[in-house]
């Protein structure tokens, strides 16, 4: 049952767009929050600046009014004229208004009420000097208090600004980290189906034939998976046709080849009558060619068998006896080319599949004989390192061109160097040896290729 809450993109373009929006969302939140914080700080600073300017101006104006009141009080004490008393009352009223305005900034400061009381004493006792002087001194103290309050407010704003800056930094780190995690998540979401496609293509290249059920995802990738399934079916059909062709052709070739070999053997034995020397040479040539053709057919059968699932029979095998058997099959060619062969003298065993290892040795030794130079050497050496057997098959002969080395183990590939003998090679001997080594969990490689020495090394691990 599909989960209705699990959203899946319908296309790769939609997935990329959604990934972009998802990654950008935390950055947009960061920009919005930072803008809001900066706007709030800017508004507070602007209000503080305006308030500080107004408060300072009114404080200076109140100082001037207090000084004028003190001066008018002194004049009235000396002259005691009516117009001076009226002027004193007007100044007192203006002072009271400014004091009321400042009281909004000072809240419930007790000095505000004290100043009102002092102002009342100045008006009720204009002839006395002390009330006006006390009012003037209290006004100066009030200005100092206002400055302290402004400084305290500025300190609070600085503290708030620092705290806001720390919060913005923490938010920046957190949201950028979240964006980074989202980027990694969406990269995985986008790259995972791409990796699946890459893995499928590699598996097809290796010959693995598995049908893949496309998961929910972008439409383009599902279509590619379906195309790969179609390609898988076509390759499977072609592989079956190839195997059927090899089986049928091998069978069809073996029937006339058997008759040909039996006929040449009968002629060579003189069953149909004695042969002269020229006739005998022709019969021997036919025998050689039929043997070479039989070997080619067997190689094709081996190659076809290795492409199938192989069941190994691991048992202790005397390696030296396998080497003797492989050498005996090419003994005639070794004698004709006067090639000297050397091999391990002390018998030793190794757990492996006898038939699979025999395929490797026979192909490598046959190649070393056919490509070896006349009067040269064919050398077989071994060493055991920990749980690994190393077999080196070397021959003296033309080295392999460097451009051909990467393709040595490709089926049916033939390089510039030509093997000696009446029959041209099929180009699958090294491929069969390489595939057989892989079937044994081993490795076959070109170990040495210089100074007219060509060495192939077979590495076989000890089976678990």
Buried (B, 14 or more C-beta within 10 A) or exposed (E): EEEEEEEEBBBBEEBBEBBEEBBEBBBEBBEEBBEEBEEEBEEBEEEBEEEBEEBBEBBEBBBBBBBBBBBBBBBBBEEEEEEBBEBBBEBBEBBBEBBEBBBEBBEEBEBBEBBBBBBEBBBEEBEEEEBBBBBBEBBBEBBEBBBEBBEEBBEEBEEEBEEBEEEBEEBBEEBEEBBEEBEEEBEEBBEEBEEBBEEBEEBBEEEEEEEBEBEEBBBBBBEBBEEBBEEBEEEBEEEEEEBEEBEEEBEEBBEEBEEBBEBBBEBBEEEEEEBEEEEBEEBEEBBBBBBBBBBBBBBBBBBBBBBEEBEBEEEEBEBBEBBEEBBEBBEEBBEEBEBEBEBBEEEEEBEBBBBBBBBBBBBBBBBBBBBBBEEBBBBBBBEEEEEEBBBBBBBBBEBBEEEBBEEBBBBEEBBEEEBBBEBEBBBBBBBBBBBBBBBBBBBBBBBEBEEEBBBBBBBBBEBE
